[in-house]
Amino acid sequence: MSKRILITGGSGFIGSRLVSQWLADGHQVSVYTRRPDAVRQRWPQLEQAASRFDDFHGPFDWLVNLAGEGIADQRWSEARKQVLRNSRIELTDTLAQWAINTGQRFEVVLSGSAIGIYGALEGTAEQQQVDEQSPYGSDFSANLCAEWEQAAAPLKPLTQRLVLLRTGVVLGPGGGMLKRLWLPFLLGLGGRIGSGEQYLSWIHMDDYLGAIDFLLHQPVEGAVNMTSPYAQTNAQFSRTLAATLKRPALLPVPGCPLKLALGEMSDLLLKGQKVQPVVLQQQGFEFHFPQLADALGDIRNHW
């Protein structure tokens, strides 16, 4: 059955794939974007594309809120932190106020968050392990995610279900974290970062898109960890990526230079979380690529 869908972040690494899939499935899709002309050119069959929520004409069945500047795109100066807040919290505030003012009533709202909400962790695997019931962290990334989720709270009375997508590192061809790593590792210049014992919680793009579809159709509410069940340490991830590309991984990156170069943002690389997707597993979601070697092998074949 065709749905009317409004998405923010529809031109991004994840969102663009959702838009293409929904259009192929016959849904009516509207995209909130800073570049409406470019988005309309890319997808002429869109129902609407606009840079102001007031330009959208509901009602919509599904609302998917994925907008947000890249957390690791630039060093975290105070100005950059404000950009990150505005692109997540302020935008979600504005979205919620528009929905209230225009009397929207949704079947389901999926709103973005990230596993950074648990804080940057160190230590043993057990010390880094978290699930949806774990407490929030207290660093910048954790506070950013917590405020992002709070900004979505006013949408709860407007929808049958509000789902908070606590997203890990999404792996897919041509974008995301792998876009930065692919060439160095292909040239044999890759290696672990810092101690290598920090966990990286990841998910294959196909599984992420599959989980989105699953959550749109299943009676799930609240926080959902969007990760594979099998997080890997940075050292394991580096070895697996190098092996996938048939290259050595002999050039570790010491932690001290990263701390000097990146400051507070270095925690994204030097600390981690071993995230368990308990809600998805309890609801019966089936991962196509739960193991990293299979996921990277598939991406290599499509890059």
HELIX and SHEET records of a PDB file:
HELIX    1   1 GLY A   15  ALA A   24  1                                  10    
HELIX    2   2 PRO A   36  ARG A   42  1                                   7    
HELIX    3   3 PHE A   53  ASP A   55  5                                   3    
HELIX    4   4 GLU A   78  ARG A   85  1                                   8    
HELIX    5   5 ASN A   86  GLU A   90  3                                   5    
HELIX    6   6 LEU A   91  ASN A  101  1                                  11    
HELIX    7   7 ILE A  115  TYR A  118  5                                   4    
HELIX    8   8 ALA A  125  GLN A  128  1                                   4    
HELIX    9   9 PHE A  140  ALA A  152  1                                  13    
HELIX   10  10 ALA A  153  LEU A  158  5                                   6    
HELIX   11  11 GLY A  176  LEU A  186  1                                  11    
HELIX   12  12 MET A  205  HIS A  217  1                                  13    
HELIX   13  13 ASN A  234  THR A  244  1                                  11    
HELIX   14  14 GLY A  255  LEU A  262  1                                   8    
HELIX   15  15 GLY A  263  SER A  266  5                                   4    
HELIX   16  16 ASP A  267  LEU A  270  1                                   4    
HELIX   17  17 VAL A  278  GLN A  282  1                                   5    
HELIX   18  18 LEU A  292  HIS A  302  1                                  11    
SHEET    1   A 7 GLN A  48  ALA A  50  0                                        
SHEET    2   A 7 GLN A  28  TYR A  32  1                                        
SHEET    3   A 7 ARG A   4  THR A   8  1                                        
SHEET    4   A 7 TRP A  62  ASN A  65  1                                        
SHEET    5   A 7 VAL A 108  ALA A 114  1                                        
SHEET    6   A 7 LEU A 162  THR A 167  1                                        
SHEET    7   A 7 GLY A 222  MET A 226  1                                        
SHEET    1   B 2 GLN A 129  VAL A 130  0                                        
SHEET    2   B 2 LYS A 274  VAL A 275  1                                        
SHEET    1   C 2 VAL A 169  LEU A 171  0                                        
SHEET    2   C 2 TRP A 202  HIS A 204  1                                        
SHEET    1   D 2 TYR A 199  LEU A 200  0                                        
SHEET    2   D 2 GLN A 232  THR A 233 -1                                        
END                                                                             
